[in-house]
Amino acid sequence: RVRKVPACRFRDKEHLNNLIRKLYSSINKDVTRLNPGERGRLPDNSRIFAIDTALAPSGPSLNIRRHTDDWISPHTLMQWGMGSRELFEWIGGRINGGLNFIVSGGTSSGKTTLLGALSAYYPKNVRILTAERNIEMKLCPNKLWGCPMEVIPPKISAEFSGVPLRTIVEYMTQMRPDGGIVGETTGEEAYDLLSFLNTGHFGCTTTHSNSAEDCINRLIALASLSNIMKGAELLGFISSAFDFIIQIERMKDGVRRIVEVAEVDTEVSQNQGGQPVLKTKTIWKFKQTNTTKGNEKIEGYWEKQGELSEERI
């Protein structure tokens, strides 16, 4: 939940500006009128983002996003109400069997936390590489993880253009992986991840979308940015790369829940206008059983509504 803390105050704008400069200088970055918005990662892996008064005349803004240092297990997520034991056992069995998945949801819906928990279901004898914009995933220990890799931004020096996420995904193929995890897919790296998953590797990622259908559309839009593949060919590429989508939502009572698990269709079909489409089929669905008022706790259960297709079985 979001709460206001009255005791947290700064003397004035300059007091906050000094703190921002001090924090960013410690990681060899700065926030100025010429660079009014900058992200960063502190030594404790907290993510920070600051806005200069050039963009916010009323005063600078400092945002710190702190993640737990400990790995959160599927059992803990069950206790928090994210899903039932039967649901997690079903998902875990499919991950252990080698199916690829996407965790889809809105901002702060718990995508990264759920992805880290589900890493427990991978076999212990496979080598898995990870790539993120900022290292923040907490993955299950006692697995064969390769070195975690993160993006190098282009602002370090005029001579160095940085290393984007799609380049790191390409590097992963050269490091003898069995599988790979991309923390979040938000750009052209979507095509490179699809290529990675279509060349004998397993893997998963997260992305921002509001439903399983929206997740497919977002993947199409992101992969199309590379201008390498479009249309029905791209839809077939997505279908062969990803097997199912886990849709997660932060609900009105503040609890993050899995609201749907949907299989990605194995074949590209056509809509009424003759355009190629890639459909999804709901396998699990969260059913709410009570009517809530205000911040009352939502009650419900997870219902299995179908089976995977014969091809994926």
Secondary structure, DSSP 8 states (H G I E B T S, - for coil): -----TT---SSHHHHHHHHHHHHHTTT----SSS-EEEEE-TT--EEEEE-TTT-TT--EEEEE---SS---HHHHHHHTSS-HHHHHHHHHHHHTT--EEEEE-TTSSHHHHHHHHGGGS-TTSEEEEEESS------SSSEE---EE-B-TTS-SS---B-HHHHHHHHTTS--SEEEES---STHHHHHHHHHTTT-EEEEEEE-SSHHHHHHHHHHHHHTTSS--HHHHHHHHHHH--EEEEEEE-TTS-EEEEEEEEE-SS-EE-TTS-EE--EEEEEEEEE-S---TT----EEEEE-----TTT-
